[in-house]
């Protein structure tokens, strides 16, 4: 009897769910029609299809509908939001939105939703304007897929909006988007259990910027021509894997107060502050780790940075192994008086890191150097404390001091030690590497990030 009643209940629930789709209407709209009037008349489940043309105004969606277009452009005429979503389960597909407002205080965006931001899908859209591209706030189970967002690089970086901003969101997927010339590409704040994957972010300030967000995955993204490829701050339980950053001015990855996170299989190349932007202490850092700890840093590739990796402000408890450091002007800058062992025992096998300037040997052929690698000495620390003395770095007196320190280890100050340095670099599993593109002439041109 109970089973029969349950089946009856399920039948009526299914019937009620199917009613909106059974009564759904398809609206064919031209640029001569009043799009807002049609949106006001729609019911849940309707499809609104825009025919080619330009639709002027600021449009509001109050029903769970699908809005799509074929060569259709929404022109907000320089004010407000291009499209304001006030309903759940809305799909926006293949629209071009331009010329929305430039008021950052009002959070002007091409597509904006801060109410009932649940089940929203935004895909295949082209957005071009001064401030925020997509802003979603306070919801879950959303998808932002395969959109192109272009900001205005004639404005100061601080005066632009972010390409995609999600705030207080859960279970949201941001995948396959191309974002350029905005302030930051992807900005995530106070959000949990989201996935950012296979996005391309370039010619902006920070490629991907995280604040106060837990249990997120940042996978196989690609950043180039930035001040910082990735800026991760005040977050925990992050999986940061398979990402690439190239041609950054200040940081490949900026890691600030990140704990209990995994940082693996990432590629960082060409982090160098341009000569015309140089000030004392501003050096391009492949990895800058500040006040962070209790995480794993494994199998990453850091190449051609002014400083390969810089740890400071109490960063400790980080398991570091399997990483590759190639041709960085300074491989490691570690500001502390504690000894740090940068190798790990994994499944009974000791693993260190690969250092392009390691001059040891491997007599037993096990793939690991027989002599530990110590990237820094007391002389390095002296130059860190007094950077204005860098011009003396290769002077005969300094070379003599380094030699004396090597001959008399008792004079060494504590620092980083890799007891099992690798003789060959590790292979990277990332499927995002596009070095040939980034090394092309057109992508090496100077870009304004200020």
N, C-alpha and C positions, 0 to 999 in steps of 0.2 A: 504493500500500500504506500509506504514511504517512497519507494523507488518510482512508482507511478506518478505520485504527486511531484517529485523532483523533475521527472521528464516533462510533465505538463508545464511546470514553471519555466524550464529551459526553453520550451517551444515558444511561450509567450514573450520571453526576453528576446529571443532571436527575431520574432515577428516585429517587435517594437524597434529593434535596431535596424531592420531592413526598411522600415517605412520611409525615413528620409531619403535613402538612395532610390527607392521606387518612385518617389515623387520629385526627385531632383530635376532641375531644369538647366538646360544649356543656353546661355545668353551669348549671342553674337553681337559684338559692340563695334561701332565705327567711331572715328575721331569726331564725327559730327553729332554723335549722341551725347547725352549727359551721363557720363560714367558714374558720377556720385549718386545720381537718382537711381540708376540701375543697381548699384551696390546697396542702396537703402532698401530696395525691393526684394533682394535675394533672401532665400531661406537656406537653412543648413543643408549641405550636400550639393548645392548648386555649383555649376561651373560657369565662369565668366571668361570668355575668350575675346581678346582684343585683336581686331584686324589691324593691318599696318597703318601707321599714322602717329601723330603727336597729340597727346592728351594733356591739356593744361590744367593745373590746379593741385591742391593737396587733398589726397583721397583717404577715406576712412573705411575700414572693414569691420563690421559689427556681427558678422555671421561666420559660421564654420564653412567656408567655401574654398574653391580653387580659382585663383586668378592667374591667367596665363596670356601670353601674347605671341604674335608673329610679326617681327619687325615693328613692335609697338613701343613708343617712348612716353614715359610719364615725365612731364616737365613741371617742376614745382615753382617755377618762376621766381626763384631767389628767396623764398621764405618758407619757414615751417618744415614739417616732415614731408617727404615725398609720399610715403604710404604709412598710415598709422593703423596698427592691428589691435583691435580690442576684443578679439574672440580667440577661443581655442581651436585647434585642429584646422588651421588655415594653411593652404599651400600657395606659394608664390613661385611661378615658373616662367623662365625665359622672358623677363621684362628688362627694358632699359630704363633706368631712372637717372635723371640729371637735374642739376640746378636747384637743389634744395637749399634751405637756409644755412647761414653761417654763424648762428648764435650758439656758442658752446654752452652758455648758461642754461638755455632751453633744451640742450641736448639734441639739436636738430640732426636728423638722420634721414638717409634715403628710405630705410625701412625701420620702423620703431615699434616696440611693444614693451610696455611695462605693466600690463594687466593680463592675467590669464595666459601667460606665455607658455602654454603647454601644447605639445603636439604640432608645433609650427614647423613647416618645411619651406626653406628658401633655397632654390636651386637654379642654376644656369642663368643667373641674372648678370647684367652689366650695369655697374653703379659708378657714376663719375661726378664728384662734387667736392666742396671745401671741407666739410666736417665729417661726422660719423657716417660710415657706410651702413652697417647693420648694428642695431642696439636691441638686445633682448635682455629682459630683467625679470627675475622672480618666477621661474617656471621649470619645467622638466620635459624630457623626452622630445627634444627638438633636433632638427637636422639643418645644417647650413652647408650646402654642397655645390662645388664646381662653379662658384661665382667669381667674377672679375670686378675688383674694386680699385679705383684710381682716384687718388687725392690731388691736391693742388700744390706742387712743389714751388710755386711762386710765393707762397705764404710761409711765414716762420713756422718751424715744426710745432712749437707750443700753441700756435693758433689753429692748427688743424685738428680734426678728430681722429679717432682710431678707425682702422678699417672694419674690424668686427669686434664688438665689445659685448661680453656676456657677464652678467652680474647676478649673483645669488641664484645660479642655475644648477640643475642636476641632470645627469644622464643625457647630455647634449653632445651631438657629434658634429665636429667642424672639419670637413674633409675636402681636399681637392681645390681649394680656393687660391686665386692669384691676387695678391694685394700689393700695391705700390704707391709711393708718394703721399701716404697718410702720416700721422704722427707715429703711432705704433701699428704694426700689422694686426696682430691678434692680442687683445687685452682681456684677461680673465681675472675676476676678483670675487672672492667669497663664494666660490663655486666648487662642487664636489662631484666625483665620479663622471667626469667628462673625458672625451677623447678628441685630441687635435692631431690630425694625421694627414700627411701628404699635401700640405699647403706650401705654396711658394710665396715668400715675403721679401720685398726688396726695395731699395732706394727710399729708406725711411729711417726713423730713429731706432726703435727696438723692434726686431722681427716678431718675437712672441714674448709677451710680458705677463707674468703671473704674480698675483698678490693674494695672500690669505686664502689659499685654495688647497684642498686635501684630496688625496686619492684620484689624481688625474693622470692621464697618459698623454705624453707628447711624443709622437712616433713619426719618423721618416719625413720630417719637414725640411724645407730648404730655404735658407736665408742668405742674401748677399747684398753688398753695398749698404751697410748699416753702420750705426754707431756701436750697437751691440746686437749680435744675432739673436740671442736669447737672454732675457733678464728674468730670473726666477727669484722671488723675494717672499719671505715670511710664509712659507708653505711647507707641507710635509707629505710623506707617502706619495711621492711622484715617481712615475716611471718615465725616464727621459732616454729614449733609445732610437738609434738609427737616424739621428738628425745631422744635417750638414750646415755649416756656416762658413762663408768665404768673404774676403774683402771687407772686414770690419775695421773701424777706426780705433775703437777703445777696447771692446771685449768680444771674444767669440761667445763665451757663456759667462754671464755675471750671476754668481750663486751667492745669495745673501740670506742668511738665516734659513737654510733649507736643511731639514733633518729627516732621517728614516726614509731615504729615497735611493733609487737605483739610477745610475748614470752610466750607460753602456753603449758601445758601438757607435759613438758619435764622431764626426769628422770636423776639425777646426783648422782652417787654412788662411794664411795671409791676414794677420791682425797687426796692423801697423798704423800708428798715428801719422798723418801727413806732416811734412816739415812745416808748412805754414800754420798748422794748428798746435804745434809743439809748445808746451810749457813745462816747467820743472815738475817732474813726478808723473807726467801724463805719458804713459807708455802703453802700447797695444798689448793686451793680455789675452792669451788664448783661453785660459780658464782662470777666473778670479773667484776665489772661494773665501767668503768673509763670514765669520761667526756661524759656521755651518758644521755639521758633524753627524756621526753615526749613520753613514751612508756608504754605498759601494761605488767606486770609480774604477771601471774596468773596461779594457779593450777599446779605448778611445784613441783617436789619431790627432795629434796636435803638431802642426807644421808651419814654419815660417811666421812666427810671432816674435815681437820684441821680448816678451816674457812668456814662456810656454805655460807655466802654471804658477799662480801666486796664491799662497795660503796665508791668512792672517786673522787676527782678532779672535783667537781661541778656537780656530777650526781644528777639531781633533776627532778621533774615533772613526776616521774614514778608512775603509779598506781599499787600498790602491794597488792594482796589479794589472799586468797585461797591456798597459798603455804604450803608445808609440810617440816618442818626442823626437822630431826631426828638424834640424837646422833652425832652432829658435835661438835668438841672440843671447838670451839668458834662459836656460832650460827650466830652472826652478828658482822661485823667490819664496823662501819660507821664513817668516818673521816669528821666531820663538826661540827659547833657550832649551827646549826639550828635544830629545832624540826621537825621530820619526822613522820607523821601519816601513819602507815602501815595497814590500813583497808580501805575498800571502801563500799559505798552504791550502791548496784546493784539491780535494780527493787524494790526499796523501802526496801531492806533488807541489814543490815550491815554485812559485812563479813571480818574477819581478817585472820590470818594464824594459822596453827598448829605448836606448839613448844613442843618438847618432854620433855623439862625441865621446862615447865610451871607448877607452883604449886598452881594455883588458883582453884576455885570451880565454880559450875554451879547450883545455888540453884533453879532457875526457870525452868531448864531443856530445855532451848532453844538452846542448843548445843554450846553456847559461854560462855567463862569465865566471871564471874562477876567482876573480878579485871583486869585492863589493864596489859599487859605484856611489860616490858621494858628490852630488852636483855642486855643492856650495862649500865655501870655507870662510874663515874669519875675514879675509880680504873682501869677499863679496858683501858680507854684512856691513863692513865699513863703508863701502860705496852706497849701500842702501840707506845708511844713516846720513851720509854726506854726498848726495847725488851730484852736487856741483863739482866734485872731484873726479868725475868719470873720465875726464880727458887723460888722467894718469893711469888708466886701467892697464895699458900695455907697455908702461914705462919699465926700464930695467930694474928700478928699485922695487916695484910691485911684483914683477916676475921673480925677483930674488926672495921676497917675503913669502910668496906662494911655495917656492921650492923648500924653504926652511920649514914651513908648516907641514909639508909632505914628509920631510925627513924626520921630523920630531912630532909624532901624532899627539903627544901630550899637550901641545899647543892648540889643538883643534877645539873649536867650540861645537856644542851639540847642534845637530841639524838633520837633514834628510839622508837616509842611508838605504840603498837598494842592495841587499845581500845576494840576490839572484838575478842580476841583469840579463836580459835576453840578448842573444846574439843576432837575431833577425826580427824585423817588425812583425807584429801580428796582422793577420788579414782582418779587414773590417767587413761586417755583414750588412752594412747599410746598403739599401737599394736606391738611395737618393743622390748619389754623387754625380755632379754635373760639371766637373772641373773644366772641361773643354769649353763649355758655354761661358763660364765666369772669366776664364782667361782670355776671352776674345776682346778685341780692341774696344768695341762699343760699350762693353760692360765695365771697363776699367776707367771710363771717363769720370771726372769728379762730380759728386752729387752733394747737394746741400742737405745736411741733417740738422743744422742748428735751429 
